[in-house]
Amino acid sequence: MIELLGKSLPQLQEIFVTHKIQKFRAKQLMDYIYHRYVFDFDKMEQFPKNLRTWLTENCIISMPKVITESVSPDEKTRKLLLEFSDTSRVEAVLMQQHYGNSVCVSSQVGCAMGCIFCASTQGGLYRDLEAHEIVAQVVLFGAAINEDIHSIVVMGAGEPLQNYDNVLNALKLMHDEEIFNISYRKMTISTCGWVPNIYRLAEEGIPITLALSLHATTSETRRSIMPIGAKYALPEVLEAVKAHYEKTQRRVTFEYILIEGVNVSLEEAHQLGKIGKEFPNCHINLIPVNGNEHIDLYKPNNKHMSTFKEIVESYGVSVTIRKEMGDAIQAACGQLKAGHAQKEENHE
């Protein structure tokens, strides 16, 4: 069967022409999938019956099955648990921000990074997601709310830069004016610090924002909470991020999880400020660690977080304490789960 989801207009046109189908039908098909959210060939009434029959017999639009949907009490965050044809599952989140609808997508089923504060990595890495499976997460939210998607953050389960080709292909598709027409400047890739592909991303020549999951100011502390710190030392990671900034001139975002007794001393606040000061244009997101059933980590009290923030700001760096969205439905940072259906059922 020919997979039609996640194909560009030229790719679909080639498929249609190869099978002696009028070329203009490819654009009609994209309109059905990405704007009308019609995935059943029989309901594509602009197509003649013989074309609908051919599509049904030879093609597929592989939309994942929605297993559960959770909505936060304020109705601004919505989480979907999705199952693909091989029964692997991921979670994706829609956040209704003041500037528009933002979708947080997963890039892998599970994760190999092993960060101690993240539920996504509890079962290890199951597999990479294909480009069309990443795109499908956004398509489903578009269908659910029937509104435009404003921005994409690749911050769900998985290390995006470990699945580089599929993630970049998915973002390029969502940038396509025939699909979602989302500006690259409204896309963010978050990474634990996969150094070789930070450099590779810099060479793409597209203004995607890079967000580094920093979470520590020394290599020693970083190794203790993020195993990737043993592969790439902190100075090496920061050097790569600086190279990305210099190449793209895109504002760098640093994510810093606040974990009581681990990385929130006043000395670490000063050191974080010094790191930020090295970047002419950066923003630091301070993220209170989100509790979930898998971890025994706690956020500092509000007074301590405010003091920590003030110290970092004293270095002339832009800093915010991230507003917690979706914590009530386990949809906040570090809480998304993924894996094989059987594994997921054991949690329910």
Secondary structure, DSSP 8 states (H G I E B T S, - for coil): -EE-TT--HHHHHHHHHHTT--TTHHHHHHHIIIII----GGG-TTS-HHHHHHHHHHEE----EEEEEEE-TTSSEEEEEEE-TTSEEEEEEEEEETTEEEEE---EEE-SS--TT-GGGTT-EEEE--HHHHHHHHHHHHHHH-S---EEEE-SSS-GGGGHHHHHHHHHHHHSTTTT---GGGEEEEES--HHHHHHHHTT----EEEEE---SSHHHHHHH-GGGGTS-HHHHHHHHHHHHHHH---EEEEEEE-TTTS--HHHHHHHHHHHHTSSSEEEEEEE----TT-------HHHHHHHHHHHHTTT-EEEE----SGGGT-STT----EEHHHHHTT-
